[in-house]
């Protein structure tokens, strides 16, 4: 038997509610014109951590970098980079000099 599709008016609100952190597509960045966005992911991750180290986590413009790397970077990469930063072996420079 096939499942009956409910009209929108019959779908409970909990099933149609927007997610707390909706996904979005990152806009075009002329520095990264190619299809492969690995460098864009990396640079956004590094820029975010430089920004919060300089201005603090509450500085709103830093959130642009966070949203970008959160959208582009695989979770496994971010977890690995976070571990590397904690151990002091992260290959990028996120310290403000």
C-alpha positions in Angstrom: 0.0 0.0 0.0 1.2 3.5 -0.8 1.3 6.2 1.9 -1.2 8.9 1.4 0.1 12.4 0.9 -1.5 14.9 3.3 -2.5 18.3 2.1 -0.4 21.0 3.7 -3.3 22.1 5.9 -3.4 18.7 7.5 0.4 18.5 8.3 1.2 19.2 11.9 3.1 22.4 12.5 6.0 20.5 14.0 6.6 18.7 10.7 6.6 22.0 8.7 8.5 24.2 11.1 11.8 25.7 9.8 14.9 24.3 11.3 16.7 26.3 14.0 19.8 26.8 11.9 18.6 26.7 8.3 21.0 25.7 5.6 22.0 28.2 3.0 24.3 28.3 0.0 27.4 30.5 0.3 27.5 33.4 -2.2 30.1 33.7 -5.0 33.6 34.8 -3.9 35.8 36.0 -6.7 38.9 34.7 -4.9 37.6 31.1 -5.4 36.0 31.0 -8.9 36.4 27.3 -9.5 33.9 24.6 -8.7 36.1 23.0 -6.1 35.5 25.0 -2.9 38.2 23.3 -0.7 40.4 26.4 -0.6 37.3 28.6 0.2 36.4 26.2 3.1 40.0 26.3 4.5 40.3 30.1 4.2 37.0 30.7 5.8 37.9 28.4 8.7 41.2 30.2 9.2 39.6 33.7 8.8 37.0 32.9 11.4 39.5 31.8 14.0 41.7 34.8 13.3 38.7 37.1 13.6 37.5 35.7 16.9 41.0 35.7 18.3 41.3 39.4 17.4 37.8 40.7 18.0 36.1 38.0 20.2 33.3 35.6 19.5 30.6 38.2 19.9 31.9 40.3 17.0 29.1 40.0 14.4 31.3 40.1 11.2 33.1 37.0 12.3 29.8 35.1 11.9 30.1 35.5 8.1 33.2 33.3 8.1 31.6 30.8 10.5 28.5 30.5 8.2 30.7 30.0 5.2 32.9 27.3 6.6 30.0 25.6 8.3 28.3 25.4 4.9 31.3 24.4 2.8 33.5 22.3 5.0 32.8 18.6 5.8 32.2 18.1 9.5 35.0 15.6 9.7 37.5 18.2 8.5 36.3 20.8 11.0 36.5 18.3 13.9 40.0 17.3 12.9 41.1 21.0 12.6 39.5 21.8 16.0 41.5 18.9 17.6 44.7 20.1 15.9 44.2 23.6 17.1 43.7 22.3 20.7 46.9 20.3 20.5 48.8 23.2 18.9 49.6 21.3 15.7 47.1 23.1 13.3 49.0 23.8 10.0 47.4 27.2 9.5 48.2 30.4 11.4 45.1 31.5 13.3 47.0 33.6 15.9 46.9 37.3 15.7 50.3 38.8 15.6 
